[in-house]
């Protein structure tokens, strides 16, 4: 082997030594040392030139031979640090001080306290109790849920529970009776209401009257603005006395001009009635005589009814005219019923 070939061999050995990790080189050298040499061939001693080579010369050779490799890459060194045999808890960051995202990526279960219970509205509470009663009518509502409701809502829940317990699909009569009782009790607890208010020529009974038409507005003759005010009441209450059911109301009539100014009013007056059985249909017929000196032509009549602490009101548009032919006139029912003798 000539001198030129020897120089090239040393050059490649230096290049490999610089690129391969030191640990890998050490492992390979150790494995070579453990191999037995073939008979008759003596192992040549390792060259000491690689170990004693000047680092500056090594870097120069690398830059000259491999320019594409960045010289900023540090030469791998053998890690001679003693392995850490301390417990894992001392090397790992405390889980409680970790960022939530890091905890999630590391698979560490969260130990955060549960979210506080969401406050339910009375409607949601009543819905939850109603669902439980429908599934098991004989169950008792949760006292904690009932404590969140007002007295009126609790009474409604009790009425629903009674209805569901008496509901029998095999007995339609009993089920219908329970439904009527529930409807009556709910009406008693509801606000008083005036569903119908009509100006009439005459009134015979509930739903049997002669309305003045046209009715929107009702056209009244100014020299004599007289008519019968018919009103139906709903959601009223009664008082049971011995064998009778007693009803009492207070009423008041007010007249306003188009600007809302009060032109005329009547003092509160009372209605009293009694029946053998509870009634669902109740009406009042009030003869009305408007003042003849009202200056406004367009008027609004308001009927106010109250019973106990409940009050209801409804308005009726009126129009005063001096043209007798243009006034609203009563229309006859002209229907024969079993309640009217022929």
C-alpha positions, 0 to 999 in steps of 0.5 A: 500500500503506497502513501497516498492510499494510506492517507485516504484510508485515514481520512475516511476513518476520521470522517466516520469517527466524527459522524457516528455517535461516540456511544455507537463507536465504543460499542462497535470497538468493544465488539471487535475486541471480543472477536477472535482473530483467525489462526495465523493472523495477528491482530493489529493494534489500534491506531492511536492517531484518531484519539490524539488528533487535533480537534481543529484539524478534524473540524477543518477536514469535515468542512472541506469534505462535507460542505452541506453539513452544518458545522454548528452541529456539536460533536456527540459526546458520551454521556458519562452521567450516573443514571438517576435512581431516585423515585419517580415522584421526585423527577415528575412535576407535581400533578396538582401544579400542572397546566390543565392541558398538560394534565389532559395530554399526560392522561392524569385524571382531574380531581377538580370539584364537581360543578355546583347544581344548576338552580331550577325554575318552579316550572321545571320543578313542577315538570319533574314532579309531574313526570314522576307522578305519571310513572308512579301515581302512588309515589310521594313527591320529593320534599326537597323539591316541594320546598322550592315551590310556593303554596299555590304551586304545591296545591296544584301538585297535590291536585294532580296527584289526586287526579292521577291516583283516581284515574282508571282506564277501565272506568271512564265515569270515574276518570271523567269525574276526577277530571271535572274535579281537577278542572273546577279546582284549577278554575277556582284558583285562577284569576277572574276573567270576563270572556264575553262583553256585549251590548244587547237589547234584551237578555233572557239567560246565559248565552241567550241575548239579543246583541246590538249590531253592528257591534264594533263600535256599538252605535247608540242614539245620542238623545237616549243612549240606553242598552243592556250590558251582558257579561259572562264571568269565568274562573269565579269562586263560590261559598258553600252554605248548607245546601246552597252555593253562594256567589257574590260579585262587585261591578263598576262601569266607567266611560272614557273619551279617545284620549283616555279621560274619564267622563263618567263612572258608576259606584261599585254595585253588588251582585248576589246569587245562589244555586243548588249545585255549583254552576260553571256559567255565570252572567250579569245583565246591567241596564245602562243609561249614558249621560246625554251631555257627553261631548265626545262621539267616540267612547270606550266603556270599561266594565270592572268586576271583582270577587274577593281579591281578584279583579277582571275588566273588559272594554266595549267601543261605543259611538254616539250618533244623532242619525237614528237610522244608523244606530245598532239594532237588536237581532232576535235569536229565533231559535226554539229550545227545550228550555223555552215553552212553545 
